[in-house]
C-alpha cells in the first residue's frame, strides 16, 4: 500500500444504503429516563440521542 494517496481526482457518489441506516421514530420517554441518558451522555461528552442510538 502506498504511504500517501491523492484523493483529489476521486469522484464522489452517494451512499446507496444511507436511507436504510436510520429510521426516524417518535418515542415517549419519562423525564427520569431522559435525565438519566443526558447525565450519562454528558459524562461521555456526547449528546443523549447518540448515546441512546
mmCIF entry with sequence, helices, sheets and N, C-alpha, C, O atoms, coordinates in Angstrom:
data_MODEL
# 
_entry.id   MODEL 
# 
_entity.id                         1 
_entity.type                       polymer 
_entity.pdbx_number_of_molecules   1 
# 
_entity_poly.entity_id                      1 
_entity_poly.type                           'polypeptide(L)' 
_entity_poly.nstd_linkage                   no 
_entity_poly.nstd_monomer                   no 
_entity_poly.pdbx_seq_one_letter_code       
;(UNK)(UNK)(UNK)(UNK)(UNK)(UNK)(UNK)(UNK)(UNK)(UNK)(UNK)(UNK)(UNK)(UNK)(UNK)(UNK)
(UNK)(UNK)(UNK)(UNK)(UNK)(UNK)(UNK)(UNK)(UNK)(UNK)(UNK)(UNK)(UNK)(UNK)(UNK)(UNK)
(UNK)(UNK)(UNK)(UNK)(UNK)(UNK)(UNK)(UNK)(UNK)(UNK)(UNK)(UNK)(UNK)(UNK)(UNK)(UNK)
(UNK)(UNK)(UNK)(UNK)(UNK)
;
_entity_poly.pdbx_seq_one_letter_code_can   XXXXXXXXXXXXXXXXXXXXXXXXXXXXXXXXXXXXXXXXXXXXXXXXXXXXX 
_entity_poly.pdbx_strand_id                 A 
# 
loop_
_entity_poly_seq.entity_id 
_entity_poly_seq.num 
_entity_poly_seq.mon_id 
_entity_poly_seq.hetero 
1 1  UNK n 
1 2  UNK n 
1 3  UNK n 
1 4  UNK n 
1 5  UNK n 
1 6  UNK n 
1 7  UNK n 
1 8  UNK n 
1 9  UNK n 
1 10 UNK n 
1 11 UNK n 
1 12 UNK n 
1 13 UNK n 
1 14 UNK n 
1 15 UNK n 
1 16 UNK n 
1 17 UNK n 
1 18 UNK n 
1 19 UNK n 
1 20 UNK n 
1 21 UNK n 
1 22 UNK n 
1 23 UNK n 
1 24 UNK n 
1 25 UNK n 
1 26 UNK n 
1 27 UNK n 
1 28 UNK n 
1 29 UNK n 
1 30 UNK n 
1 31 UNK n 
1 32 UNK n 
1 33 UNK n 
1 34 UNK n 
1 35 UNK n 
1 36 UNK n 
1 37 UNK n 
1 38 UNK n 
1 39 UNK n 
1 40 UNK n 
1 41 UNK n 
1 42 UNK n 
1 43 UNK n 
1 44 UNK n 
1 45 UNK n 
1 46 UNK n 
1 47 UNK n 
1 48 UNK n 
1 49 UNK n 
1 50 UNK n 
1 51 UNK n 
1 52 UNK n 
1 53 UNK n 
# 
_struct_asym.id          A 
_struct_asym.entity_id   1 
# 
loop_
_struct_conf.conf_type_id 
_struct_conf.id 
_struct_conf.pdbx_PDB_helix_id 
_struct_conf.beg_label_comp_id 
_struct_conf.beg_label_asym_id 
_struct_conf.beg_label_seq_id 
_struct_conf.pdbx_beg_PDB_ins_code 
_struct_conf.end_label_comp_id 
_struct_conf.end_label_asym_id 
_struct_conf.end_label_seq_id 
_struct_conf.pdbx_end_PDB_ins_code 
_struct_conf.beg_auth_comp_id 
_struct_conf.beg_auth_asym_id 
_struct_conf.beg_auth_seq_id 
_struct_conf.end_auth_comp_id 
_struct_conf.end_auth_asym_id 
_struct_conf.end_auth_seq_id 
_struct_conf.pdbx_PDB_helix_class 
_struct_conf.details 
_struct_conf.pdbx_PDB_helix_length 
HELX_P HELX_P1 AA1 UNK A 18 ? UNK A 21 ? UNK A 18 UNK A 21 1 ? 4  
HELX_P HELX_P2 AA2 UNK A 31 ? UNK A 44 ? UNK A 31 UNK A 44 1 ? 14 
HELX_P HELX_P3 AA3 UNK A 48 ? UNK A 52 ? UNK A 48 UNK A 52 1 ? 5  
# 
_struct_conf_type.id          HELX_P 
_struct_conf_type.criteria    ? 
_struct_conf_type.reference   ? 
# 
loop_
_atom_site.group_PDB 
_atom_site.id 
_atom_site.type_symbol 
_atom_site.label_atom_id 
_atom_site.label_alt_id 
_atom_site.label_comp_id 
_atom_site.label_asym_id 
_atom_site.label_entity_id 
_atom_site.label_seq_id 
_atom_site.pdbx_PDB_ins_code 
_atom_site.Cartn_x 
_atom_site.Cartn_y 
_atom_site.Cartn_z 
_atom_site.occupancy 
_atom_site.B_iso_or_equiv 
_atom_site.pdbx_formal_charge 
_atom_site.auth_seq_id 
_atom_site.auth_comp_id 
_atom_site.auth_asym_id 
_atom_site.auth_atom_id 
_atom_site.pdbx_PDB_model_num 
ATOM 1   N N  . UNK A 1 1  ? 0.838   -1.174 0.000  1.00 0.00 ? 1  UNK A N  1 
ATOM 2   C CA . UNK A 1 1  ? 0.000   0.000  0.000  1.00 0.00 ? 1  UNK A CA 1 
ATOM 3   C C  . UNK A 1 1  ? 0.887   1.242  0.000  1.00 0.00 ? 1  UNK A C  1 
ATOM 4   O O  . UNK A 1 1  ? 1.920   1.283  0.667  1.00 0.00 ? 1  UNK A O  1 
ATOM 5   N N  . UNK A 1 2  ? 0.473   2.233  -0.745 1.00 0.00 ? 2  UNK A N  1 
ATOM 6   C CA . UNK A 1 2  ? 1.239   3.472  -0.818 1.00 0.00 ? 2  UNK A CA 1 
ATOM 7   C C  . UNK A 1 2  ? 1.096   4.254  0.488  1.00 0.00 ? 2  UNK A C  1 
ATOM 8   O O  . UNK A 1 2  ? 0.041   4.225  1.121  1.00 0.00 ? 2  UNK A O  1 
ATOM 9   N N  . UNK A 1 3  ? 2.162   4.954  0.886  1.00 0.00 ? 3  UNK A N  1 
ATOM 10  C CA . UNK A 1 3  ? 2.073   5.734  2.127  1.00 0.00 ? 3  UNK A CA 1 
ATOM 11  C C  . UNK A 1 3  ? 1.158   6.945  1.994  1.00 0.00 ? 3  UNK A C  1 
ATOM 12  O O  . UNK A 1 3  ? 0.659   7.456  2.997  1.00 0.00 ? 3  UNK A O  1 
ATOM 13  N N  . UNK A 1 4  ? 0.931   7.412  0.757  1.00 0.00 ? 4  UNK A N  1 
ATOM 14  C CA . UNK A 1 4  ? 0.104   8.590  0.554  1.00 0.00 ? 4  UNK A CA 1 
ATOM 15  C C  . UNK A 1 4  ? -0.715  8.418  -0.719 1.00 0.00 ? 4  UNK A C  1 
ATOM 16  O O  . UNK A 1 4  ? -0.200  7.951  -1.734 1.00 0.00 ? 4  UNK A O  1 
ATOM 17  N N  . UNK A 1 5  ? -1.975  8.789  -0.666 1.00 0.00 ? 5  UNK A N  1 
ATOM 18  C CA . UNK A 1 5  ? -2.862  8.681  -1.827 1.00 0.00 ? 5  UNK A CA 1 
ATOM 19  C C  . UNK A 1 5  ? -3.385  10.052 -2.203 1.00 0.00 ? 5  UNK A C  1 
ATOM 20  O O  . UNK A 1 5  ? -3.628  10.888 -1.332 1.00 0.00 ? 5  UNK A O  1 
ATOM 21  N N  . UNK A 1 6  ? -3.561  10.290 -3.490 1.00 0.00 ? 6  UNK A N  1 
ATOM 22  C CA . UNK A 1 6  ? -4.123  11.544 -3.974 1.00 0.00 ? 6  UNK A CA 1 
ATOM 23  C C  . UNK A 1 6  ? -5.616  11.316 -4.239 1.00 0.00 ? 6  UNK A C  1 
ATOM 24  O O  . UNK A 1 6  ? -5.994  10.702 -5.237 1.00 0.00 ? 6  UNK A O  1 
ATOM 25  N N  . UNK A 1 7  ? -6.444  11.814 -3.343 1.00 0.00 ? 7  UNK A N  1 
ATOM 26  C CA . UNK A 1 7  ? -7.891  11.619 -3.456 1.00 0.00 ? 7  UNK A CA 1 
ATOM 27  C C  . UNK A 1 7  ? -8.592  12.779 -4.156 1.00 0.00 ? 7  UNK A C  1 
ATOM 28  O O  . UNK A 1 7  ? -9.819  12.785 -4.251 1.00 0.00 ? 7  UNK A O  1 
ATOM 29  N N  . UNK A 1 8  ? -7.847  13.747 -4.639 1.00 0.00 ? 8  UNK A N  1 
ATOM 30  C CA . UNK A 1 8  ? -8.457  14.911 -5.283 1.00 0.00 ? 8  UNK A CA 1 
ATOM 31  C C  . UNK A 1 8  ? -9.120  14.557 -6.608 1.00 0.00 ? 8  UNK A C  1 
ATOM 32  O O  . UNK A 1 8  ? -10.050 15.240 -7.036 1.00 0.00 ? 8  UNK A O  1 
ATOM 33  N N  . UNK A 1 9  ? -8.656  13.506 -7.255 1.00 0.00 ? 9  UNK A N  1 
ATOM 34  C CA . UNK A 1 9  ? -9.222  13.099 -8.542 1.00 0.00 ? 9  UNK A CA 1 
ATOM 35  C C  . UNK A 1 9  ? -10.333 12.068 -8.398 1.00 0.00 ? 9  UNK A C  1 
ATOM 36  O O  . UNK A 1 9  ? -10.939 11.660 -9.389 1.00 0.00 ? 9  UNK A O  1 
ATOM 37  N N  . UNK A 1 10 ? -10.595 11.656 -7.188 1.00 0.00 ? 10 UNK A N  1 
ATOM 38  C CA . UNK A 1 10 ? -11.609 10.641 -6.939 1.00 0.00 ? 10 UNK A CA 1 
ATOM 39  C C  . UNK A 1 10 ? -13.004 11.245 -7.063 1.00 0.00 ? 10 UNK A C  1 
ATOM 40  O O  . UNK A 1 10 ? -13.266 12.323 -6.529 1.00 0.00 ? 10 UNK A O  1 
ATOM 41  N N  . UNK A 1 11 ? -13.889 10.559 -7.759 1.00 0.00 ? 11 UNK A N  1 
ATOM 42  C CA . UNK A 1 11 ? -15.269 11.026 -7.903 1.00 0.00 ? 11 UNK A CA 1 
ATOM 43  C C  . UNK A 1 11 ? -16.076 10.557 -6.701 1.00 0.00 ? 11 UNK A C  1 
ATOM 44  O O  . UNK A 1 11 ? -15.962 9.409  -6.271 1.00 0.00 ? 11 UNK A O  1 
ATOM 45  N N  . UNK A 1 12 ? -16.892 11.456 -6.164 1.00 0.00 ? 12 UNK A N  1 
ATOM 46  C CA . UNK A 1 12 ? -17.742 11.071 -5.042 1.00 0.00 ? 12 UNK A CA 1 
ATOM 47  C C  . UNK A 1 12 ? -19.078 10.566 -5.569 1.00 0.00 ? 12 UNK A C  1 
ATOM 48  O O  . UNK A 1 12 ? -19.519 10.949 -6.652 1.00 0.00 ? 12 UNK A O  1 
ATOM 49  N N  . UNK A 1 13 ? -19.697 9.722  -4.804 1.00 0.00 ? 13 UNK A N  1 
ATOM 50  C CA . UNK A 1 13 ? -21.023 9.223  -5.168 1.00 0.00 ? 13 UNK A CA 1 
ATOM 51  C C  . UNK A 1 13 ? -21.803 8.991  -3.881 1.00 0.00 ? 13 UNK A C  1 
ATOM 52  O O  . UNK A 1 13 ? -21.211 8.671  -2.850 1.00 0.00 ? 13 UNK A O  1 
ATOM 53  N N  . UNK A 1 14 ? -23.110 9.146  -3.925 1.00 0.00 ? 14 UNK A N  1 
ATOM 54  C CA . UNK A 1 14 ? -23.919 8.980  -2.719 1.00 0.00 ? 14 UNK A CA 1 
ATOM 55  C C  . UNK A 1 14 ? -23.950 7.522  -2.266 1.00 0.00 ? 14 UNK A C  1 
ATOM 56  O O  . UNK A 1 14 ? -23.864 6.597  -3.075 1.00 0.00 ? 14 UNK A O  1 
ATOM 57  N N  . UNK A 1 15 ? -24.073 7.347  -0.976 1.00 0.00 ? 15 UNK A N  1 
ATOM 58  C CA . UNK A 1 15 ? -24.170 6.015  -0.407 1.00 0.00 ? 15 UNK A CA 1 
ATOM 59  C C  . UNK A 1 15 ? -25.564 5.451  -0.701 1.00 0.00 ? 15 UNK A C  1 
ATOM 60  O O  . UNK A 1 15 ? -26.555 6.034  -0.259 1.00 0.00 ? 15 UNK A O  1 
ATOM 61  N N  . UNK A 1 16 ? -25.671 4.344  -1.426 1.00 0.00 ? 16 UNK A N  1 
ATOM 62  C CA . UNK A 1 16 ? -26.993 3.801  -1.763 1.00 0.00 ? 16 UNK A CA 1 
ATOM 63  C C  . UNK A 1 16 ? -27.721 3.231  -0.550 1.00 0.00 ? 16 UNK A C  1 
ATOM 64  O O  . UNK A 1 16 ? -28.932 3.017  -0.602 1.00 0.00 ? 16 UNK A O  1 
ATOM 65  N N  . UNK A 1 17 ? -27.005 2.985  0.529  1.00 0.00 ? 17 UNK A N  1 
ATOM 66  C CA . UNK A 1 17 ? -27.614 2.399  1.717  1.00 0.00 ? 17 UNK A CA 1 
ATOM 67  C C  . UNK A 1 17 ? -27.921 3.425  2.805  1.00 0.00 ? 17 UNK A C  1 
ATOM 68  O O  . UNK A 1 17 ? -28.399 3.056  3.877  1.00 0.00 ? 17 UNK A O  1 
ATOM 69  N N  . UNK A 1 18 ? -27.658 4.690  2.549  1.00 0.00 ? 18 UNK A N  1 
ATOM 70  C CA . UNK A 1 18 ? -27.811 5.726  3.565  1.00 0.00 ? 18 UNK A CA 1 
ATOM 71  C C  . UNK A 1 18 ? -29.236 5.802  4.113  1.00 0.00 ? 18 UNK A C  1 
ATOM 72  O O  . UNK A 1 18 ? -29.423 6.011  5.311  1.00 0.00 ? 18 UNK A O  1 
ATOM 73  N N  . UNK A 1 19 ? -30.225 5.638  3.267  1.00 0.00 ? 19 UNK A N  1 
ATOM 74  C CA . UNK A 1 19 ? -31.612 5.728  3.734  1.00 0.00 ? 19 UNK A CA 1 
ATOM 75  C C  . UNK A 1 19 ? -31.980 4.554  4.623  1.00 0.00 ? 19 UNK A C  1 
ATOM 76  O O  . UNK A 1 19 ? -32.906 4.660  5.428  1.00 0.00 ? 19 UNK A O  1 
ATOM 77  N N  . UNK A 1 20 ? -31.281 3.444  4.498  1.00 0.00 ? 20 UNK A N  1 
ATOM 78  C CA . UNK A 1 20 ? -31.586 2.253  5.285  1.00 0.00 ? 20 UNK A CA 1 
ATOM 79  C C  . UNK A 1 20 ? -30.855 2.232  6.631  1.00 0.00 ? 20 UNK A C  1 
ATOM 80  O O  . UNK A 1 20 ? -31.117 1.361  7.461  1.00 0.00 ? 20 UNK A O  1 
ATOM 81  N N  . UNK A 1 21 ? -29.945 3.178  6.851  1.00 0.00 ? 21 UNK A N  1 
ATOM 82  C CA . UNK A 1 21 ? -29.140 3.164  8.060  1.00 0.00 ? 21 UNK A CA 1 
ATOM 83  C C  . UNK A 1 21 ? -29.924 3.563  9.300  1.00 0.00 ? 21 UNK A C  1 
ATOM 84  O O  . UNK A 1 21 ? -29.729 2.981  10.367 1.00 0.00 ? 21 UNK A O  1 
ATOM 85  N N  . UNK A 1 22 ? -30.793 4.532  9.176  1.00 0.00 ? 22 UNK A N  1 
ATOM 86  C CA . UNK A 1 22 ? -31.568 5.004  10.322 1.00 0.00 ? 22 UNK A CA 1 
ATOM 87  C C  . UNK A 1 22 ? -33.009 5.256  9.906  1.00 0.00 ? 22 UNK A C  1 
ATOM 88  O O  . UNK A 1 22 ? -33.306 5.566  8.753  1.00 0.00 ? 22 UNK A O  1 
ATOM 89  N N  . UNK A 1 23 ? -33.884 5.113  10.879 1.00 0.00 ? 23 UNK A N  1 
ATOM 90  C CA . UNK A 1 23 ? -35.292 5.388  10.647 1.00 0.00 ? 23 UNK A CA 1 
ATOM 91  C C  . UNK A 1 23 ? -35.780 6.262  11.785 1.00 0.00 ? 23 UNK A C  1 
ATOM 92  O O  . UNK A 1 23 ? -35.550 5.957  12.955 1.00 0.00 ? 23 UNK A O  1 
ATOM 93  N N  . UNK A 1 24 ? -36.450 7.344  11.443 1.00 0.00 ? 24 UNK A N  1 
ATOM 94  C CA . UNK A 1 24 ? -36.954 8.256  12.446 1.00 0.00 ? 24 UNK A CA 1 
ATOM 95  C C  . UNK A 1 24 ? -38.207 7.671  13.082 1.00 0.00 ? 24 UNK A C  1 
ATOM 96  O O  . UNK A 1 24 ? -39.121 7.219  12.391 1.00 0.00 ? 24 UNK A O  1 
ATOM 97  N N  . UNK A 1 25 ? -38.233 7.687  14.421 1.00 0.00 ? 25 UNK A N  1 
ATOM 98  C CA . UNK A 1 25 ? -39.394 7.212  15.163 1.00 0.00 ? 25 UNK A CA 1 
ATOM 99  C C  . UNK A 1 25 ? -39.733 8.228  16.240 1.00 0.00 ? 25 UNK A C  1 
ATOM 100 O O  . UNK A 1 25 ? -38.884 9.007  16.672 1.00 0.00 ? 25 UNK A O  1 
ATOM 101 N N  . UNK A 1 26 ? -40.972 8.205  16.659 1.00 0.00 ? 26 UNK A N  1 
ATOM 102 C CA . UNK A 1 26 ? -41.404 9.052  17.755 1.00 0.00 ? 26 UNK A CA 1 
ATOM 103 C C  . UNK A 1 26 ? -41.600 8.145  18.965 1.00 0.00 ? 26 UNK A C  1 
ATOM 104 O O  . UNK A 1 26 ? -42.307 7.140  18.890 1.00 0.00 ? 26 UNK A O  1 
ATOM 105 N N  . UNK A 1 27 ? -40.973 8.504  20.072 1.00 0.00 ? 27 UNK A N  1 
ATOM 106 C CA . UNK A 1 27 ? -40.988 7.653  21.253 1.00 0.00 ? 27 UNK A CA 1 
ATOM 107 C C  . UNK A 1 27 ? -41.152 8.524  22.483 1.00 0.00 ? 27 UNK A C  1 
ATOM 108 O O  . UNK A 1 27 ? -40.368 9.447  22.706 1.00 0.00 ? 27 UNK A O  1 
ATOM 109 N N  . UNK A 1 28 ? -42.154 8.239  23.271 1.00 0.00 ? 28 UNK A N  1 
ATOM 110 C CA . UNK A 1 28 ? -42.365 8.995  24.510 1.00 0.00 ? 28 UNK A CA 1 
ATOM 111 C C  . UNK A 1 28 ? -41.586 8.331  25.636 1.00 0.00 ? 28 UNK A C  1 
ATOM 112 O O  . UNK A 1 28 ? -41.762 7.144  25.910 1.00 0.00 ? 28 UNK A O  1 
ATOM 113 N N  . UNK A 1 29 ? -40.720 9.109  26.289 1.00 0.00 ? 29 UNK A N  1 
ATOM 114 C CA . UNK A 1 29 ? -39.925 8.614  27.402 1.00 0.00 ? 29 UNK A CA 1 
ATOM 115 C C  . UNK A 1 29 ? -40.211 9.468  28.624 1.00 0.00 ? 29 UNK A C  1 
ATOM 116 O O  . UNK A 1 29 ? -40.520 10.655 28.512 1.00 0.00 ? 29 UNK A O  1 
ATOM 117 N N  . UNK A 1 30 ? -40.106 8.856  29.780 1.00 0.00 ? 30 UNK A N  1 
ATOM 118 C CA . UNK A 1 30 ? -40.308 9.585  31.027 1.00 0.00 ? 30 UNK A CA 1 
ATOM 119 C C  . UNK A 1 30 ? -39.177 10.570 31.275 1.00 0.00 ? 30 UNK A C  1 
ATOM 120 O O  . UNK A 1 30 ? -38.072 10.406 30.756 1.00 0.00 ? 30 UNK A O  1 
ATOM 121 N N  . UNK A 1 31 ? -39.460 11.598 32.073 1.00 0.00 ? 31 UNK A N  1 
ATOM 122 C CA . UNK A 1 31 ? -38.456 12.610 32.384 1.00 0.00 ? 31 UNK A CA 1 
ATOM 123 C C  . UNK A 1 31 ? -37.227 11.998 33.051 1.00 0.00 ? 31 UNK A C  1 
ATOM 124 O O  . UNK A 1 31 ? -36.101 12.421 32.793 1.00 0.00 ? 31 UNK A O  1 
ATOM 125 N N  . UNK A 1 32 ? -37.447 10.997 33.912 1.00 0.00 ? 32 UNK A N  1 
ATOM 126 C CA . UNK A 1 32 ? -36.326 10.354 34.599 1.00 0.00 ? 32 UNK A CA 1 
ATOM 127 C C  . UNK A 1 32 ? -35.407 9.651  33.610 1.00 0.00 ? 32 UNK A C  1 
ATOM 128 O O  . UNK A 1 32 ? -34.188 9.663  33.775 1.00 0.00 ? 32 UNK A O  1 
ATOM 129 N N  . UNK A 1 33 ? -35.984 9.046  32.594 1.00 0.00 ? 33 UNK A N  1 
ATOM 130 C CA . UNK A 1 33 ? -35.201 8.332  31.580 1.00 0.00 ? 33 UNK A CA 1 
ATOM 131 C C  . UNK A 1 33 ? -34.358 9.321  30.784 1.00 0.00 ? 33 UNK A C  1 
ATOM 132 O O  . UNK A 1 33 ? -33.171 9.090  30.551 1.00 0.00 ? 33 UNK A O  1 
ATOM 133 N N  . UNK A 1 34 ? -34.977 10.421 30.370 1.00 0.00 ? 34 UNK A N  1 
ATOM 134 C CA . UNK A 1 34 ? -34.261 11.449 29.614 1.00 0.00 ? 34 UNK A CA 1 
ATOM 135 C C  . UNK A 1 34 ? -33.122 12.024 30.454 1.00 0.00 ? 34 UNK A C  1 
ATOM 136 O O  . UNK A 1 34 ? -32.002 12.180 29.965 1.00 0.00 ? 34 UNK A O  1 
ATOM 137 N N  . UNK A 1 35 ? -33.408 12.338 31.712 1.00 0.00 ? 35 UNK A N  1 
ATOM 138 C CA . UNK A 1 35 ? -32.388 12.902 32.597 1.00 0.00 ? 35 UNK A CA 1 
ATOM 139 C C  . UNK A 1 35 ? -31.233 11.914 32.797 1.00 0.00 ? 35 UNK A C  1 
ATOM 140 O O  . UNK A 1 35 ? -30.070 12.317 32.830 1.00 0.00 ? 35 UNK A O  1 
ATOM 141 N N  . UNK A 1 36 ? -31.549 10.630 32.931 1.00 0.00 ? 36 UNK A N  1 
ATOM 142 C CA . UNK A 1 36 ? -30.514 9.602  33.088 1.00 0.00 ? 36 UNK A CA 1 
ATOM 143 C C  . UNK A 1 36 ? -29.582 9.593  31.879 1.00 0.00 ? 36 UNK A C  1 
ATOM 144 O O  . UNK A 1 36 ? -28.361 9.626  32.032 1.00 0.00 ? 36 UNK A O  1 
ATOM 145 N N  . UNK A 1 37 ? -30.157 9.548  30.678 1.00 0.00 ? 37 UNK A N  1 
ATOM 146 C CA . UNK A 1 37 ? -29.340 9.500  29.471 1.00 0.00 ? 37 UNK A CA 1 
ATOM 147 C C  . UNK A 1 37 ? -28.579 10.808 29.243 1.00 0.00 ? 37 UNK A C  1 
ATOM 148 O O  . UNK A 1 37 ? -27.452 10.790 28.746 1.00 0.00 ? 37 UNK A O  1 
ATOM 149 N N  . UNK A 1 38 ? -29.182 11.932 29.599 1.00 0.00 ? 38 UNK A N  1 
ATOM 150 C CA . UNK A 1 38 ? -28.475 13.209 29.478 1.00 0.00 ? 38 UNK A CA 1 
ATOM 151 C C  . UNK A 1 38 ? -27.256 13.241 30.392 1.00 0.00 ? 38 UNK A C  1 
ATOM 152 O O  . UNK A 1 38 ? -26.194 13.724 29.999 1.00 0.00 ? 38 UNK A O  1 
ATOM 153 N N  . UNK A 1 39 ? -27.409 12.722 31.624 1.00 0.00 ? 39 UNK A N  1 
ATOM 154 C CA . UNK A 1 39 ? -26.294 12.697 32.575 1.00 0.00 ? 39 UNK A CA 1 
ATOM 155 C C  . UNK A 1 39 ? -25.183 11.784 32.068 1.00 0.00 ? 39 UNK A C  1 
ATOM 156 O O  . UNK A 1 39 ? -24.012 12.165 32.083 1.00 0.00 ? 39 UNK A O  1 
ATOM 157 N N  . UNK A 1 40 ? -25.539 10.590 31.623 1.00 0.00 ? 40 UNK A N  1 
ATOM 158 C CA . UNK A 1 40 ? -24.536 9.641  31.108 1.00 0.00 ? 40 UNK A CA 1 
ATOM 159 C C  . UNK A 1 40 ? -23.846 10.185 29.851 1.00 0.00 ? 40 UNK A C  1 
ATOM 160 O O  . UNK A 1 40 ? -22.637 10.027 29.678 1.00 0.00 ? 40 UNK A O  1 
ATOM 161 N N  . UNK A 1 41 ? -24.617 10.815 28.993 1.00 0.00 ? 41 UNK A N  1 
ATOM 162 C CA . UNK A 1 41 ? -24.056 11.367 27.760 1.00 0.00 ? 41 UNK A CA 1 
ATOM 163 C C  . UNK A 1 41 ? -23.104 12.514 28.073 1.00 0.00 ? 41 UNK A C  1 
ATOM 164 O O  . UNK A 1 41 ? -22.072 12.661 27.418 1.00 0.00 ? 41 UNK A O  1 
ATOM 165 N N  . UNK A 1 42 ? -23.440 13.322 29.063 1.00 0.00 ? 42 UNK A N  1 
ATOM 166 C CA . UNK A 1 42 ? -22.580 14.438 29.451 1.00 0.00 ? 42 UNK A CA 1 
ATOM 167 C C  . UNK A 1 42 ? -21.240 13.911 29.978 1.00 0.00 ? 42 UNK A C  1 
ATOM 168 O O  . UNK A 1 42 ? -20.193 14.503 29.718 1.00 0.00 ? 42 UNK A O  1 
ATOM 169 N N  . UNK A 1 43 ? -21.278 12.799 30.715 1.00 0.00 ? 43 UNK A N  1 
ATOM 170 C CA . UNK A 1 43 ? -20.046 12.181 31.216 1.00 0.00 ? 43 UNK A CA 1 
ATOM 171 C C  . UNK A 1 43 ? -19.156 11.713 30.066 1.00 0.00 ? 43 UNK A C  1 
ATOM 172 O O  . UNK A 1 43 ? -17.930 11.794 30.147 1.00 0.00 ? 43 UNK A O  1 
ATOM 173 N N  . UNK A 1 44 ? -19.779 11.227 29.001 1.00 0.00 ? 44 UNK A N  1 
ATOM 174 C CA . UNK A 1 44 ? -19.032 10.722 27.851 1.00 0.00 ? 44 UNK A CA 1 
ATOM 175 C C  . UNK A 1 44 ? -18.715 11.812 26.825 1.00 0.00 ? 44 UNK A C  1 
ATOM 176 O O  . UNK A 1 44 ? -17.910 11.592 25.920 1.00 0.00 ? 44 UNK A O  1 
ATOM 177 N N  . UNK A 1 45 ? -19.344 12.988 26.961 1.00 0.00 ? 45 UNK A N  1 
ATOM 178 C CA . UNK A 1 45 ? -19.087 14.093 26.046 1.00 0.00 ? 45 UNK A CA 1 
ATOM 179 C C  . UNK A 1 45 ? -19.802 13.954 24.710 1.00 0.00 ? 45 UNK A C  1 
ATOM 180 O O  . UNK A 1 45 ? -19.312 14.428 23.685 1.00 0.00 ? 45 UNK A O  1 
ATOM 181 N N  . UNK A 1 46 ? -20.961 13.302 24.721 1.00 0.00 ? 46 UNK A N  1 
ATOM 182 C CA . UNK A 1 46 ? -21.760 13.152 23.504 1.00 0.00 ? 46 UNK A CA 1 
ATOM 183 C C  . UNK A 1 46 ? -23.193 13.567 23.808 1.00 0.00 ? 46 UNK A C  1 
ATOM 184 O O  . UNK A 1 46 ? -23.542 13.769 24.971 1.00 0.00 ? 46 UNK A O  1 
ATOM 185 N N  . UNK A 1 47 ? -24.031 13.697 22.774 1.00 0.00 ? 47 UNK A N  1 
ATOM 186 C CA . UNK A 1 47 ? -25.430 14.046 23.012 1.00 0.00 ? 47 UNK A CA 1 
ATOM 187 C C  . UNK A 1 47 ? -26.203 12.792 23.423 1.00 0.00 ? 47 UNK A C  1 
ATOM 188 O O  . UNK A 1 47 ? -25.823 11.676 23.070 1.00 0.00 ? 47 UNK A O  1 
ATOM 189 N N  . UNK A 1 48 ? -27.280 12.985 24.163 1.00 0.00 ? 48 UNK A N  1 
ATOM 190 C CA . UNK A 1 48 ? -28.005 11.832 24.680 1.00 0.00 ? 48 UNK A CA 1 
ATOM 191 C C  . UNK A 1 48 ? -28.665 11.010 23.582 1.00 0.00 ? 48 UNK A C  1 
ATOM 192 O O  . UNK A 1 48 ? -28.835 9.801  23.738 1.00 0.00 ? 48 UNK A O  1 
ATOM 193 N N  . UNK A 1 49 ? -29.041 11.647 22.472 1.00 0.00 ? 49 UNK A N  1 
ATOM 194 C CA . UNK A 1 49 ? -29.624 10.890 21.367 1.00 0.00 ? 49 UNK A CA 1 
ATOM 195 C C  . UNK A 1 49 ? -28.615 9.903  20.784 1.00 0.00 ? 49 UNK A C  1 
ATOM 196 O O  . UNK A 1 49 ? -28.960 8.782  20.412 1.00 0.00 ? 49 UNK A O  1 
ATOM 197 N N  . UNK A 1 50 ? -27.379 10.344 20.716 1.00 0.00 ? 50 UNK A N  1 
ATOM 198 C CA . UNK A 1 50 ? -26.317 9.466  20.197 1.00 0.00 ? 50 UNK A CA 1 
ATOM 199 C C  . UNK A 1 50 ? -26.073 8.312  21.168 1.00 0.00 ? 50 UNK A C  1 
ATOM 200 O O  . UNK A 1 50 ? -25.816 7.185  20.744 1.00 0.00 ? 50 UNK A O  1 
ATOM 201 N N  . UNK A 1 51 ? -26.153 8.589  22.459 1.00 0.00 ? 51 UNK A N  1 
ATOM 202 C CA . UNK A 1 51 ? -25.973 7.543  23.457 1.00 0.00 ? 51 UNK A CA 1 
ATOM 203 C C  . UNK A 1 51 ? -27.093 6.509  23.360 1.00 0.00 ? 51 UNK A C  1 
ATOM 204 O O  . UNK A 1 51 ? -26.831 5.308  23.433 1.00 0.00 ? 51 UNK A O  1 
ATOM 205 N N  . UNK A 1 52 ? -28.315 6.953  23.197 1.00 0.00 ? 52 UNK A N  1 
ATOM 206 C CA . UNK A 1 52 ? -29.439 6.038  23.063 1.00 0.00 ? 52 UNK A CA 1 
ATOM 207 C C  . UNK A 1 52 ? -29.311 5.221  21.800 1.00 0.00 ? 52 UNK A C  1 
ATOM 208 O O  . UNK A 1 52 ? -29.635 4.034  21.788 1.00 0.00 ? 52 UNK A O  1 
ATOM 209 N N  . UNK A 1 53 ? -28.838 5.853  20.728 1.00 0.00 ? 53 UNK A N  1 
ATOM 210 C CA . UNK A 1 53 ? -28.634 5.161  19.459 1.00 0.00 ? 53 UNK A CA 1 
ATOM 211 C C  . UNK A 1 53 ? -27.566 4.090  19.622 1.00 0.00 ? 53 UNK A C  1 
ATOM 212 O O  . UNK A 1 53 ? -27.244 3.388  18.663 1.00 0.00 ? 53 UNK A O  1 
# 
